[in-house]
Amino acid sequence: MPKNLRHLFRSELIKQRKNGIKTSRQQIKNAHNGKIADYRHIFSDNSYKKHWARAQKFADFCRKNDVKKMEEITPNFARKYLFYERDQHVNGYQGYSASTIGSDALMINHIMIGSGHWKTSQKLQKSKLPSMPKRSTLLAKQRQKFLSSREWIDTHPHTYAQYKKQIDTIRAFGLRRRELTGGTSKNGRDGLGDHSLYQTKNGRLFAIVQGKGGKIRWTECRHDLQDEMKQLYGQKISPISERPKTKAEFRHNLKINQPFYRSFDHNVPTHIHRANYAQHMIKQLNQHQFSGTRQKTIYYRNGLKSNGQTRYSKGLKSINLHDNYQIGSYRAQYGAFYRLSQYMGHNRLDVLQSYLGEGR
């Protein structure tokens, strides 16, 4: 009996998750010089779950349109699905958000290119389609993110009181929701817990968490919330000398880690509270005098290939960490922005725009 599309989609995504376990995102990126999107590997369980949830909705759309085989899913049909999402009415808004439609396009590319039914050149690109919503780099313009952290707290006093510990911890350390509560992980219990908090001799407080794609990151507590965090977690804070010094030690700690929290109300918009951390932390970091330089990878045009396409070469640019730099409405030393990007778990300055955009 032939499998239906839902089964085929799931089998393809499972195959890609298995492929992702055998290699790393960095290895794939290095193999293609960081310039070619990869649609044949899925590197985390969380990414697999999100792709699968979106794939089921796409399978329902295929069924309603009498599309039963992978061969019948053409790029034109897939674009029809994105237009369908664009034109829906959702919670009083016109169409799905730019982020949702973009993620659905990525899911379709994984299934169709990964399975070999499409060539890479046939990939869906939301940005190339007419009248598609665009994700604003200004936090104030993003759907359901029009309030600042303080405004949200003032207008949702009961919800804030109910989840004060979780929200203030996010505001103090800039954690993502999943980094706070944890989730499914082959390494163990990966939420913020009794093996996550460390204090230096001079009283600075740090947290170590597992971020996106299983990356390990350290983040520093804001000075103005440090006393509250120490009072909240007390004996669960260890001296910095006991911190995990290798990735293997961190993975070992995950197996015995006891997370402080589990899932909480998804109507609490954690992104704006992360933004609140970024806005306070950039001012705090800028009080430090950064020195030295950082080598930044750049790509520049270097003639044409034999097929007429532009050839790009990879190079390095030296940046003084003390130089002034501006992102959104905030001006600080380049080193302060770079350190903040590490604390936020991105390591890319361009992403900070969504946290430090004008008006926040």
C-alpha positions in Angstrom: 0.0 0.0 0.0 1.6 3.3 -1.0 2.3 5.8 1.7 0.5 9.1 1.9 2.2 12.4 1.8 2.2 12.8 5.6 4.1 9.6 6.0 6.5 10.5 3.2 7.2 13.9 4.7 7.8 12.4 8.1 10.2 9.8 6.7 12.2 12.4 4.9 12.5 14.6 8.0 13.5 11.6 10.2 16.2 10.8 7.6 17.5 14.3 7.7 17.6 14.3 11.5 19.6 11.1 11.5 22.0 12.7 8.9 22.3 15.7 11.3 23.4 13.5 14.1 26.3 12.2 12.1 27.8 15.6 11.3 27.7 19.2 12.6 26.3 22.4 11.3 29.8 23.9 11.3 31.2 21.1 9.2 28.5 21.6 6.6 29.0 25.3 6.6 32.8 24.9 6.2 32.3 22.5 3.3 30.3 25.1 1.3 32.3 28.2 2.5 29.2 29.3 4.4 27.4 30.5 1.3 25.1 27.6 0.4 21.9 26.8 2.3 21.7 23.1 3.5 18.4 21.3 3.1 19.6 17.8 3.7 20.4 17.9 7.5 18.4 18.7 10.6 20.7 19.3 13.6 18.4 19.4 16.6 15.4 17.5 17.9 13.6 20.9 18.4 14.1 21.8 14.7 12.8 18.4 13.6 9.6 18.8 15.7 9.0 22.3 14.3 9.5 21.1 10.7 7.2 18.1 11.3 4.4 20.3 12.8 4.5 22.5 9.8 4.8 19.6 7.4 1.5 18.1 8.7 -0.3 21.4 7.8 1.2 21.4 4.4 0.1 17.7 3.9 -3.4 18.7 4.8 -3.3 21.5 2.2 -2.0 19.0 -0.4 -4.9 16.6 0.4 -7.5 19.3 0.1 -6.1 20.2 -3.3 -6.0 16.6 -4.5 -2.2 16.4 -4.5 -1.3 12.8 -3.5 2.3 12.3 -4.7 5.6 14.0 -4.1 6.0 14.3 -7.9 2.9 16.5 -8.0 4.3 19.1 -5.6 5.8 21.6 -8.0 7.4 24.9 -7.0 4.3 26.7 -8.4 2.0 24.6 -6.1 4.2 25.3 -3.1 4.1 29.0 -3.8 0.3 28.7 -3.9 0.5 27.4 -0.3 2.5 30.4 0.8 0.0 32.8 -0.9 -2.8 30.9 0.8 -1.1 31.6 4.2 -0.5 35.2 3.2 -4.2 35.8 2.6 -5.6 34.1 5.7 -7.1 36.1 8.6 -5.4 35.1 11.9 -6.5 36.5 15.2 -7.8 39.7 13.6 -4.6 40.1 11.4 -4.3 39.9 7.7 -2.3 36.7 6.9 0.3 34.8 8.8 3.5 36.6 10.0 6.6 36.9 7.9 8.4 34.5 10.3 5.7 31.8 9.9 5.6 31.9 6.1 9.4 32.0 5.9 9.6 28.9 8.2 7.0 27.1 6.1 9.1 27.8 3.0 12.2 26.4 4.7 10.2 23.2 5.7 9.1 22.7 2.1 12.7 23.2 0.8 13.9 20.6 3.3 11.3 18.0 2.1 11.5 18.6 -1.6 15.2 19.4 -2.1 16.3 16.9 0.6 14.3 14.1 -1.1 15.7 14.9 -4.5 12.4 15.9 -6.1 13.6 19.5 -6.6 16.9 21.0 -7.5 18.4 23.6 -5.2 17.8 26.2 -7.8 14.0 25.5 -7.5 14.0 26.5 -3.8 11.2 28.6 -2.4 12.2 32.2 -1.4 9.6 34.2 0.4 11.5 37.4 -0.4 11.1 36.8 -4.1 7.3 36.5 -3.9 5.0 39.5 -4.4 3.2 41.2 -1.5 4.7 39.0 1.2 4.9 40.3 4.8 8.3 41.4 5.8 9.8 41.0 9.3 10.6 44.4 10.7 14.0 44.8 12.3 12.3 47.2 14.8 10.9 45.2 17.7 8.1 47.8 18.1 6.7 46.9 14.7 6.6 43.1 15.1 3.3 41.5 15.7 2.3 41.2 19.4 5.7 42.8 20.4 4.5 46.4 20.4 5.0 46.7 24.1 8.3 47.1 25.9 9.0 44.8 28.9 8.1 47.5 31.4 4.9 48.3 29.5 3.9 44.7 29.4 4.5 44.3 33.1 2.4 47.4 33.9 -0.5 46.2 31.7 -0.4 42.6 32.8 0.1 42.8 36.6 -1.7 39.5 37.4 0.1 37.4 34.8 3.4 39.0 35.8 2.7 38.2 39.5 2.0 34.6 38.5 5.2 34.1 36.5 7.4 36.7 38.2 10.3 34.3 38.9 10.5 33.2 35.3 10.1 36.6 33.7 12.6 38.3 36.0 15.1 35.5 35.4 14.7 36.1 31.6 15.1 39.8 32.2 18.2 39.2 34.3 20.1 36.8 32.1 18.5 37.3 28.6 17.4 33.7 28.3 15.2 32.2 25.7 12.1 30.4 26.9 13.6 27.0 26.1 16.8 27.8 27.8 14.9 28.6 30.9 12.5 25.7 31.0 14.5 23.1 29.0 13.1 20.6 26.6 13.9 17.2 25.0 17.6 16.7 24.9 19.7 13.6 24.3 22.2 15.1 26.8 19.8 15.3 29.7 17.8 18.1 31.5 18.9 21.2 29.7 16.8 23.9 31.5 18.2 26.5 33.9 18.8 24.5 37.1 21.0 23.7 40.0 24.1 23.2 37.8 23.6 26.5 35.8 24.5 29.4 38.1 28.0 30.6 39.1 29.4 33.5 41.0 32.8 35.2 40.8 34.8 36.3 43.8 33.8 39.9 43.2 30.1 39.0 43.2 29.3 38.9 39.4 26.7 36.3 38.5 26.8 34.1 35.4 24.5 31.4 33.9 25.5 28.6 31.6 22.8 27.2 29.3 22.3 25.1 26.2 21.1 27.3 23.4 19.9 26.8 19.9 21.4 23.8 18.1 22.8 22.5 21.3 25.3 25.4 21.6 26.7 26.1 25.1 26.8 29.7 26.1 27.6 31.8 29.1 25.6 34.9 29.9 26.1 37.5 32.7 23.4 38.8 35.0 22.4 42.5 34.9 23.7 44.5 37.9 20.3 45.9 38.8 18.7 42.4 39.1 21.7 40.7 40.6 20.6 40.9 44.2 17.1 39.6 43.3 18.6 36.6 41.5 20.9 35.9 44.5 18.0 36.0 46.8 15.8 33.9 44.5 18.4 31.1 43.9 20.6 31.4 47.0 22.2 28.0 47.7 21.8 26.9 44.1 24.6 29.3 43.1 28.1 27.7 43.0 31.5 29.5 43.0 32.9 30.1 39.6 35.8 27.8 40.3 33.3 24.8 40.1 32.1 25.8 36.7 32.3 23.2 33.9 35.5 23.9 32.0 34.9 21.6 29.0 32.0 20.7 26.9 32.2 17.1 28.2 31.8 18.4 31.8 28.8 20.5 30.8 27.2 17.5 29.2 27.8 15.5 32.3 26.2 18.2 34.5 23.1 18.1 32.2 22.5 14.5 33.2 22.2 15.4 36.9 20.8 18.9 36.4 17.4 19.7 38.1 15.7 22.5 36.2 14.0 25.2 38.2 11.0 25.5 35.9 9.0 23.7 33.3 6.8 25.1 30.6 4.8 28.2 31.4 2.1 30.3 29.7 3.0 30.9 26.0 1.0 34.1 26.1 3.9 35.6 28.1 6.1 37.2 25.3 9.6 36.2 26.3 11.2 38.0 23.4 10.5 41.5 24.7 11.9 40.6 28.1 15.1 39.4 26.4 15.1 42.7 24.6 14.9 44.4 28.0 18.0 42.5 29.0 19.9 43.6 25.9 18.9 47.3 26.4 20.2 47.3 30.0 23.2 45.2 29.3 24.7 47.3 26.5 24.9 50.2 28.8 26.5 48.1 31.5 29.0 46.6 29.1 29.9 50.0 27.6 31.2 51.1 31.1 34.1 48.8 30.5 37.0 50.0 28.3 37.5 47.5 25.6 40.9 47.1 23.9 42.5 45.1 21.2 41.1 44.1 17.8 38.8 41.4 16.4 39.2 39.7 13.0 35.9 39.7 11.1 35.2 37.4 8.2 34.2 39.3 5.0 33.4 38.3 1.5 34.3 40.5 -1.5 33.8 40.3 -5.3 36.7 38.9 -7.1 36.0 38.8 -10.8 33.7 36.3 -12.7 33.6 32.6 -12.9 33.7 30.8 -16.3 29.9 30.6 -16.2 29.6 34.3 -15.8 28.6 34.3 -12.2 30.3 36.6 -9.7 33.2 35.0 -7.9 33.5 35.8 -4.1 36.6 35.5 -2.1 36.9 35.2 1.7 39.0 37.6 3.7 39.5 39.1 7.1 38.9 42.7 8.4 40.5 43.9 11.6 38.1 45.9 13.9 39.2 47.9 16.9 37.0 46.9 19.9 37.2 50.4 21.4 35.8 52.1 18.3 32.3 53.6 18.6 29.5 51.7 16.8 25.7 52.1 16.6 22.9 49.6 16.4 19.3 50.8 16.5 19.1 53.7 18.9 22.1 52.6 21.0 25.7 53.8 20.6 28.6 52.0 22.3 32.0 50.4 21.8 32.2 47.7 19.2 33.5 45.4 21.9 30.4 46.0 24.0 28.1 45.0 21.2 30.1 41.9 20.4 30.1 40.8 24.0 26.4 41.3 24.1 25.9 39.3 21.0 27.7 36.4 22.7 25.6 36.8 25.8 22.4 36.7 23.7 23.5 33.5 22.0 23.8 34.9 18.5 27.5 35.9 18.0 26.3 38.2 15.2 25.8 41.9 15.5 23.1 42.3 12.9 20.7 40.2 15.0 21.0 42.8 17.8 18.9 45.2 15.7 15.7 43.4 16.7 16.5 43.9 20.4 18.0 47.4 20.2 15.8 49.0 17.5 14.6 52.6 17.7 11.9 53.4 20.2 12.7 50.6 22.6 
